[in-house]
Amino acid sequence: MKIINNADLSHLTTIKIGGRCHTLAFPETEEDIRYLINLSRDKDMPVYILGRGSNTIFGSIKGVVINMSRLRSTPIIKEGNNHIEVTLKGGNPLSDLINISAEKNTDGVYRLYGFPATVGGAVSMNAGAYGYEISKSLKRIKFITWEGITEEAEVSDLYFGYRKSPFPHLGVVTEVTFELHPSATSVKEEIAKIKTDRIKKQPINMPTSGSTFKNPKEAPAGLLLEKSGVKGLRRGNVMFSRKHANFLINLGGGTFEDAVYLIKMAVEIVKNETGIVLEEEVRLVEDSGADGWKIL
Ligand SMILES: Cc1cc2nc3c(=O)[nH]c(=O)nc-3n(C[C@H](O)[C@H](O)[C@H](O)COP(=O)(O)OP(=O)(O)OC[C@H]3O[C@@H](n4cnc5c(N)ncnc54)[C@H](O)[C@@H]3O)c2cc1C
């Protein structure tokens, strides 16, 4: 397994912001993950599980970052009675699942087209778009607990909510089985529409971490931010996109401090303008290392 000490984290997030961590590891097997869990506990260092970093902004961490990108394998497809089951590793790109969905013309997961995510990251965030959440297609999840035990759970035994799941607090997602059902419409055509829509509405050609805030029940966060004048708000080289107010973008060399400052400022502005307190969707990960072993 590849392990780097004092590693730069900026290239591991889609917004390209990050300080350094004490240890960066790329496990290839479940055994590697168990070893890293034990290592971080023995050394009393905080630990962060990283997928593609498309919902993560790093500061500096005196801890262990476990990059899941090498825990992947060829997807296993089982044909069922009017459905298919697809099993992938936690570090597989989400696009592997979406490609299968397009080829087999199945409903649901294709709506997440374009997310630069891993399977484990999407499950952990209960990622969603266009009225769909990934938990709707889940069947079974295999994970390693923070005690290092491999467990398997049916989705009906786990709680998923809006951008909420039991992970990573329950453990590291290592394998996921999805149940996909036929779509009544052409999935390839639907994907083409989603692609056009995203290019039109989102700054996907820029380094970004997607939606900064969750949508409160009152209105979409993007609309609240836009109405409150947050579009284009900038500090240093980090800015709330003029194309979509809920997307923070890095104009080049942006820092964690700039991102955190802007996020706090946006919360204040929206609260003053609308009375609504926005909640972060993006994971702001920083640790002084003073707090001992914990899951970030
Ligand atoms: C251009 C763009 C558009 C986006 N659009 C959307 C959208 O429409 N809807 C949406 O929901 N999101 C969207 N996102 C955000 C992001 O793609 C999703 O949240 C995605 O699911 C995160 O996956 P990841 O692998 O990058 O996770 P990371 O950012 O690496 O991690 C996210 C969380 O998951 C945990 N995690 C990661 N892997 C595992 C694992 N194997 N086991 C346990 N925990 C794990 C991490 O610890 C962290 O808490 C967008 C992002 C971008 C850049």
The ligand as a Tripos MOL2 file, in Angstrom:
@<TRIPOS>MOLECULE
LIG
   53    58     1     0     0
SMALL
NO_CHARGES

@<TRIPOS>ATOM
      1 C1        -19.4810   19.7920   -9.9960 C.3       1 LIG1
      2 C2        -20.0920   19.1000   -8.8070 C.ar      1 LIG1
      3 C3        -21.4580   18.8830   -8.7760 C.ar      1 LIG1
      4 C4        -22.0570   18.2440   -7.6830 C.ar      1 LIG1
      5 N1        -23.4090   18.0550   -7.6780 N.ar      1 LIG1
      6 C5        -23.9850   17.4090   -6.6320 C.ar      1 LIG1
      7 C6        -25.4070   17.1850   -6.6030 C.ar      1 LIG1
      8 O1        -26.1480   17.5830   -7.5000 O.2       1 LIG1
      9 N2        -25.9250   16.5040   -5.5340 N.ar      1 LIG1
     10 C7        -25.1240   16.0270   -4.5330 C.ar      1 LIG1
     11 O2        -25.6520   15.3610   -3.6170 O.2       1 LIG1
     12 N3        -23.8010   16.2570   -4.5190 N.ar      1 LIG1
     13 C8        -23.2160   16.9260   -5.5420 C.ar      1 LIG1
     14 N4        -21.8560   17.1560   -5.5320 N.ar      1 LIG1
     15 C9        -21.0540   16.7850   -4.3360 C.3       1 LIG1
     16 C10       -20.3550   15.4350   -4.3790 C.3       1 LIG1
     17 O3        -20.0870   15.0130   -5.7080 O.3       1 LIG1
     18 C11       -21.1320   14.3560   -3.6360 C.3       1 LIG1
     19 O4        -21.3660   14.6990   -2.2960 O.3       1 LIG1
     20 C12       -20.3630   13.0160   -3.6820 C.3       1 LIG1
     21 O5        -21.2250   12.0170   -3.2510 O.3       1 LIG1
     22 C13       -19.1020   12.9910   -2.8240 C.3       1 LIG1
     23 O6        -18.3510   11.8460   -3.1640 O.3       1 LIG1
     24 P1        -16.7840   11.7810   -2.9410 P.3       1 LIG1
     25 O7        -16.3320   10.4060   -3.2180 O.co2     1 LIG1
     26 O8        -16.1130   12.8660   -3.7060 O.co2     1 LIG1
     27 O9        -16.7380   12.0900   -1.3790 O.3       1 LIG1
     28 P2        -15.6800   12.9080   -0.5060 P.3       1 LIG1
     29 O10       -15.8380   14.3770   -0.7360 O.co2     1 LIG1
     30 O11       -14.3340   12.3460   -0.6810 O.co2     1 LIG1
     31 O12       -16.2500   12.5680    0.9550 O.3       1 LIG1
     32 C14       -17.5350   13.0030    1.3380 C.3       1 LIG1
     33 C15       -17.9360   12.3290    2.6600 C.3       1 LIG1
     34 O13       -18.0480   10.9230    2.4710 O.3       1 LIG1
     35 C16       -17.1740   10.2120    3.3630 C.3       1 LIG1
     36 N5        -16.6830    9.0320    2.6540 N.ar      1 LIG1
     37 C17       -16.0610    8.9920    1.4590 C.ar      1 LIG1
     38 N6        -15.8050    7.7200    1.1020 N.ar      1 LIG1
     39 C18       -16.2580    6.9430    2.1090 C.ar      1 LIG1
     40 C19       -16.2680    5.5340    2.3570 C.ar      1 LIG1
     41 N7        -15.7740    4.6510    1.4660 N.pl3     1 LIG1
     42 N8        -16.8070    5.0890    3.5190 N.ar      1 LIG1
     43 C20       -17.3110    5.9430    4.4430 C.ar      1 LIG1
     44 N9        -17.3410    7.2840    4.2520 N.ar      1 LIG1
     45 C21       -16.8150    7.7780    3.1070 C.ar      1 LIG1
     46 C22       -16.0950   11.2230    3.7200 C.3       1 LIG1
     47 O14       -15.4680   10.9070    4.9550 O.3       1 LIG1
     48 C23       -16.9120   12.5000    3.7680 C.3       1 LIG1
     49 O15       -17.5660   12.5960    4.9970 O.3       1 LIG1
     50 C24       -21.2460   17.8160   -6.6110 C.ar      1 LIG1
     51 C25       -19.8540   18.0420   -6.6430 C.ar      1 LIG1
     52 C26       -19.2870   18.6760   -7.7200 C.ar      1 LIG1
     53 C27       -17.8030   18.9220   -7.7160 C.3       1 LIG1
@<TRIPOS>BOND
     1     1     2 1
     2     2     3 ar
     3     2    52 ar
     4     3     4 ar
     5     4     5 ar
     6     4    50 ar
     7     5     6 ar
     8     6     7 ar
     9     6    13 1
    10     7     8 2
    11     7     9 ar
    12     9    10 ar
    13    10    11 2
    14    10    12 ar
    15    12    13 ar
    16    13    14 ar
    17    14    15 1
    18    14    50 ar
    19    15    16 1
    20    16    17 1
    21    16    18 1
    22    18    19 1
    23    18    20 1
    24    20    21 1
    25    20    22 1
    26    22    23 1
    27    23    24 1
    28    24    25 2
    29    24    26 1
    30    24    27 1
    31    27    28 1
    32    28    29 2
    33    28    30 1
    34    28    31 1
    35    31    32 1
    36    32    33 1
    37    33    34 1
    38    33    48 1
    39    34    35 1
    40    35    36 1
    41    35    46 1
    42    36    37 ar
    43    36    45 ar
    44    37    38 ar
    45    38    39 ar
    46    39    40 ar
    47    39    45 ar
    48    40    41 1
    49    40    42 ar
    50    42    43 ar
    51    43    44 ar
    52    44    45 ar
    53    46    47 1
    54    46    48 1
    55    48    49 1
    56    50    51 ar
    57    51    52 ar
    58    52    53 1
@<TRIPOS>SUBSTRUCTURE
     1 LIG1         1 GROUP 0 **** ****
